[in-house]
Each structure stands twice: as structure tokens, then as C-alpha cells.
């Protein structure tokens, strides 16, 4: 494995790999599973762009045990423009409607849902401070697919289709007006970030990503310091899966992680349990 800081660039990368210790076939109704959370020992996921604005709950056997459509409430219209990740604190679920494949969206937002009854609490509208053009582009830095809670802060990691770095943005859920996002740290992950999680007990921050060659990675920050984000370093691991796109990660322990993969046209999505070697 290689340890990186936010300022290092590695041209020849070699990684330790993780091993897959369990594989779970998921139902086709969540064939574009794009986020993963756990509530009361039940997994929660959602599809990405074009799907219904619904949450799906499944158990360790991969069976869907419930689904909830996030309905309009308090004059807030909720759409699944491009839901890319989900995270939670004690009281709320946060859904990242932040997918932006071609950099054209001007309606990026975080949906805040009450865990007690799954009603809408709020919608946090966001925009990037340095985005001047919304002309369609295949290479840009205004896409984001990893959402997580670090202490009392909402953190969003970008999917930079140009530099293959990732920017960290912090979002304040107490601000009512549309929020302007500026990067507080940039990491040279040399891949496209698709999901994230943070565990307050261990201090581990986990990201998943893929390369242009279809290689999948687990990226781990130990003892992540949100007060001095630029000084954090990470380790990058290769995930031994082929013809898949990992979209979400959930930390089990320091050594074990759940990840989900879209079906990629192969019939069913999957969830894998990873273990560090």
C-alpha cells in the first residue's frame, strides 16, 4: 500500500488488495444502488438518476423488506435528479442529489429526511463558488458522489472527471439560503470517487472509487481531522472485482467494509463484504 497526503502525486501506483469474504446478490429493483446506510441493523439504499425518489430497505439475505417514497411536503418538490449517496446522524438521513455528469446542473441539493417518520425536514441547495460555465463537458470537477457526516459537519467529496483528484466541501445544514461551496482540501486520489462513509468510533473515513480502466479502489483515512483537513493522509487498496462499478461503502470495523455495486447490465446488483489482508 502507499500512503498519500493531499499534495503528493504518485505516477506509478502499487496497492495492497483487500479480500472479498462475502457476496450478496441484491434485487433488480435496486439495480442502480448508489448509496448505503444502516438503520436499526437494516440496510438502506436508493437508485441514482431517473429512479423514483424512494428509499429501499433490505436485510442480510438481500431481501427488500420495505420501501418508502419521499413525498412532497411543505411546498418542497423532491425529485431523484441524480441521487448519489446517503448518510445519517442520530435524527436525520441526508441524501445527496449531487450527481452532475456533464456539469450542467444548477439545482444541486442535499435532501434532509427525518428518521422518525421519513418525512422531509428540509432541502439544502448548494452551488460551487468557482463554477462559471454550465456548458456540457465530459471533463470537469463539478460532480460529487460521496456524502458523509464528520462530527457535526456534512462533508461532500467530488468526482473530478478532469484531474482525477477529489475536493472536500463542507455544508452547514443550519443555513437557509443557497450555499456557496469552496474546497477546503484536495486529495490526489487518481481515480473517480463514487461513495463515502465516516465512523466516529474509529475515526476512519472511507471512500470508494474507480479508474478509467475499470479498476476499483478502497481509500482509507485513519483518524481523519476535520479541523485541519489538508493534513490528512490515506491508504489506497485495490478491490478484486471485475466488470462492476462500486457506488457505496459502509464501515463495519477497522478491518471490514460493506460495498455495493450497480448491476452494469449483468442482471443484478451486488453487495460485498471486504476485509483488509
HELIX and SHEET records of a PDB file:
HELIX    1   1 UNK A   28  UNK A   30  5                                   3    
HELIX    2   2 UNK A  226  UNK A  231  5                                   6    
SHEET    1   A 6 UNK A   3  UNK A   4  0                                        
SHEET    2   A 6 UNK A 234  UNK A 239 -1                                        
SHEET    3   A 6 UNK A  16  UNK A  25  1                                        
SHEET    4   A 6 UNK A 270  UNK A 276 -1                                        
SHEET    5   A 6 UNK A 256  UNK A 261 -1                                        
SHEET    6   A 6 UNK A 246  UNK A 251 -1                                        
SHEET    1   B 5 UNK A   3  UNK A   4  0                                        
SHEET    2   B 5 UNK A 234  UNK A 239 -1                                        
SHEET    3   B 5 UNK A 216  UNK A 221 -1                                        
SHEET    4   B 5 UNK A 204  UNK A 210 -1                                        
SHEET    5   B 5 UNK A 192  UNK A 199 -1                                        
SHEET    1   C 4 UNK A  37  UNK A  39  0                                        
SHEET    2   C 4 UNK A  42  UNK A  45 -1                                        
SHEET    3   C 4 UNK A  54  UNK A  58 -1                                        
SHEET    4   C 4 UNK A  64  UNK A  69 -1                                        
SHEET    1   D 5 UNK A  85  UNK A  88  0                                        
SHEET    2   D 5 UNK A  92  UNK A  97 -1                                        
SHEET    3   D 5 UNK A 109  UNK A 114 -1                                        
SHEET    4   D 5 UNK A 120  UNK A 128 -1                                        
SHEET    5   D 5 UNK A 179  UNK A 181  1                                        
SHEET    1   E 4 UNK A 144  UNK A 150  0                                        
SHEET    2   E 4 UNK A 153  UNK A 158 -1                                        
SHEET    3   E 4 UNK A 166  UNK A 171 -1                                        
SHEET    4   E 4 UNK A 185  UNK A 187 -1                                        
END                                                                             
